[in-house]
Amino acid sequence: MRRYFGRKLLVYGLTFFVAVTINWMVPRFMPGDPISSMVARAGASNPAAAETMRAYYTELFGLDQPIWQQYLNFWAALFQGDFGISIWAFPSPVSEVILGAVPYTLALMIPAVLLSWVVGNWFGAFAARRKALDNAVLPVGYVLTAMPYMWLAVLLAWGLGVVAGIFPVAGGYSFSMRPNWSWDFILDLLHHWTLPFASLFLVALGGWAIGMRNMIIYELESDYSNYLSALGAPQRLIRRYAFRNAVLPQITGLALQLGVLVAGALVTEIVFSYPGLGSLILKAIQNQDFFLLQGTFLFIVLGVLIANFIIDIVYVVVDPRTRAGMAGAQA
């Protein structure tokens, strides 16, 4: 067990190093000059003043140093918990800007991912046993899982927001309200949260339902199911074994799909102007904010790696074959 998780931690550590390095490099290959954008936003008409501001900001952000020195400075600051200063939200620290957006993204992603997985597996398992339900779940599941996240988000915003006027189509809460812990504000948050959540939930739901439906059919037609049926075992017992075996690939699929789900959540936030990490990434790109962009990517990489590690632990708990393999390796 210790050797297994030691190898996993080593793989995750190498993945983190490579991913963070790529995230650091990507903004620096973007066209344009962030310092010029800051000077232009300041509206300095005097050329001497503009040049002074340019020199000050270049030194402040460390962009006057060689690229290799900037990379080493980045890692040194990262180990100290310093993500730098945001160019777009200057002079706010990047960590402060990201922490303001993280609750919105987590409140959107965690329920959408977990509920779609649970409900999709439940529907898929029932569809595999009932032909009438299968005829309804299968085509609907294929349609949902084939939809791009942003397209379904646009359809929901147009149908339930613009046409029906039931839900708002932009923002995390009403512009007339200020964040507080009152019930009115919490209900307003939920009102703005519903459409982004629904678009993520529905697309993921279709994929999990189809996957579980196919796995249940495969397990019910396998040799051990036929053998148990020949022995006269109750169908409820056979279906229970089939579900336990079918859910294991779904857990693996959840780990593999986390990156896609995160990307879908970020795009959905942009469609609805939801104040999460997706909107931050868009603003960082528009304003060439290197530090906010790499800080946001860093948080996403950490979140995906931690979630995958948790799924690895869950897989060890629910799959006795993994535990038996560990015991055999140690012996």
Helices and strands as residue ranges (DSSP letters): H 2-28, H 34-42, H 47-60, H 67-79, H 94-127, H 131-146, H 149-156, I 157-163, H 183-220, H 223-230, H 235-271, H 277-286, H 290-318, H 320-330
